[in-house]
Amino acid sequence: MHVLQKTQKIVRYQNQNGKVYYGIDEDEVILQLSSNFTELVSRQIKYDGIEIKYKDVKVLEPVEPSKIVNFGWTYAEHAKETGGKANLKEPFLFLKPLSSLIPDKGTIFLPPSHLTKQVEFEGEVALVIGKRGKNIKEEDALNYVFGCTILNDITARDLTKTDPQFTRGKGFDTFGPLGPCIVTAIDPSNLRIVTTLNGDVVQDGNTSQMSLTIPYLISWVSQIMTLEPGDILATGSPSGSCPVNSGDVVVVEVEKIGKLCNYVQ
């Protein structure tokens, strides 16, 4: 039995035989686990003695959520640049379908031009829920977080500006890059987010700039829907979102977590 230490990077991957495992990132080597996600969140996990190299596996989305909950316009400057409402008193809420998920190094496929002509990225810190919660108190909210990862909230901006709700503009297949890992036991309230487009910095923000606190967001949404282990809560994007085109490379880097890299086609 291996005890999950205070801060570790958890990856989910497929080996050459097609089997899926969780593992612990240890300096570019993965310590393979025989634990499932339920055992992981209990922090008593089973290390089966196998070390595996990244080049020998396919990294997958780090978790299989029951839902992807997104908070919009949590950064005032991003709200302004996208025509939203700055300094909201309550969160702006939407969901992404599970079919939108792709992993680190996955490809974002642009929809045909007759469906949308303006696809943009939004680099965000995402919370991974670790235990079931309903009507969570704000002061207890962070106890329900297993760890943090990165989500790139790909958005058909022309559609979100015209549709009465965001489902279509946020819901295309491959519009939810997630990864590359889950990092446990870090404070999500002060994390720098830097997004590059083809190597140029286009977003540079920090979760400390959010107009609504993360514990408040968790508590607020838990009054609407029960949060389940593995659920993703995307906390919103800082300013700097801009269009992507076929051939582009988008990298979202969050301190203490890593880099989420995706290719646009």
Stockholm file with secondary structure:
# STOCKHOLM 1.0

chainA/1-265         MHVLQKTQKIVRYQNQNGKVYYGIDEDEVILQLSSNFTELVSRQIKYDGIEIKYKDVKVLEPVEPSKIVNFGWTYAEHAKETGGKANLKEPFLFLKPLSSLIPDKGTIFLPPSHLTKQVEFEGEVALVIGKRGKNIKEEDALNYVFGCTILNDITARDLTKTDPQFTRGKGFDTFGPLGPCIVTAIDPSNLRIVTTLNGDVVQDGNTSQMSLTIPYLISWVSQIMTLEPGDILATGSPSGSCPVNSGDVVVVEVEKIGKLCNYVQ
#=GR chainA/1-265 SS CEECCSSCEEEEEECTTSCEEEEEEETTEEEEECCCHHHHHTTEECEEEEEEEGGGSEECCSCCCSCEEEEESCSHHHHHHTTCCSSCSSCEEEEECGGGEECTTCEECCCCTTTCSCEECCEEEEEEECSCBSSCCGGGGGGGEEEEEEEECCEEHHHHTTSSSSHHHHCSTTCEEEEEEEEESCCTTSCEEEEEETTEEEEEEEGGGCSSCHHHHHHHHHTTSCBCTTCEEECCCCSCCCBCCTTCEEEEEETTTEEEEEEEC
#=GC SS_cons         CEECCSSCEEEEEECTTSCEEEEEEETTEEEEECCCHHHHHTTEECEEEEEEEGGGSEECCSCCCSCEEEEESCSHHHHHHTTCCSSCSSCEEEEECGGGEECTTCEECCCCTTTCSCEECCEEEEEEECSCBSSCCGGGGGGGEEEEEEEECCEEHHHHTTSSSSHHHHCSTTCEEEEEEEEESCCTTSCEEEEEETTEEEEEEEGGGCSSCHHHHHHHHHTTSCBCTTCEEECCCCSCCCBCCTTCEEEEEETTTEEEEEEEC
//
